[in-house]
Amino acid sequence: MSDDLEELERLAGSLLRSLGASQRRTILRRMGRDLAQANRARIAAQRDPASAAFEPRKAKPAPVTGRSATCFLYPSGGGGAPRRVIMKSFTWGSGQMMTGFDIEAGAIRSFEFSKVVKWLPVPEEHRNRTGGALRRRGGLRRKAMFRRLGSGKYLRSQADDRCFWVGFSGKASAIASIHHYGLRDKPSPRAQAMGYAKRELLGASAADREHMLDLLYEHLLTA
């Protein structure tokens, strides 16, 4: 089947070159758009172009839970004076990140341990109190990798009268390359470099190639 496709693609190339620039641009734009959509669908399904499932994330160690309250100064978002944070309960997962119920914000928030300006005594009224079990939402969304990378904002297509391309835009391109080729990178500026599993995000399957040919032949029949 692969040899048949290659022969058809050589024929398709000759047919494309016989079209005018405007017609080539039209059909190539359609091909790029459809191939981008096929790749988005595969990323959403957590599969590569060969239909193999992405290697799952490495299992993270269970977080350490603190049932008593804690208090500290933390940089404010606007760059002003650090604000006092009081958490009723918290989990301490990997990456030195604390997640707990921020009393002032009235919601669950996360804080980087390395950014704490100063640890403070817990106010008397909040000592020996707990906030109950932390409720985690969005579990399914956390399990799906590359959700944002696969969106139309980052995964794009473009065409002219000679070719089309499908790829990632801006900084997302560098991030996607790390995962696509299984390279090494730092997950954060302070972390050590680590190797990522190879998970191919872009490509054209045999079905995609057949679809490209179908688009061309349909265009020639209706032109």
Sequence and secondary structure as in RCSB ss.txt:
>XXXX:A:sequence
MSDDLEELERLAGSLLRSLGASQRRTILRRMGRDLAQANRARIAAQRDPASAAFEPRKAKPAPVTGRSATCFLYP
SGGGGAPRRVIMKSFTWGSGQMMTGFDIEAGAIRSFEFSKVVKWLPVPEEHRNRTGGALRRRGGLRRKAMFRRLG
SGKYLRSQADDRCFWVGFSGKASAIASIHHYGLRDKPSPRAQAMGYAKRELLGASAADREHMLDLLYEHLLTA
>XXXX:A:secstr
 HHHHHHHHHHHHHHHHHS HHHHHHHHHHHHHHHHHHHHHHHHTTB TTS B          EEE S EEEEE 
 TTSSS EEEEEEEEEE TTSEEEEEETTTTEEEEEEGGG  EEE   GGGTT    S     HHHHHSTTTTTT
STTTEEEEE SS EEEEE THHHHHHHHHHHT EE SSTTS  EE          HHHHHHHHHHHHHHHHH 
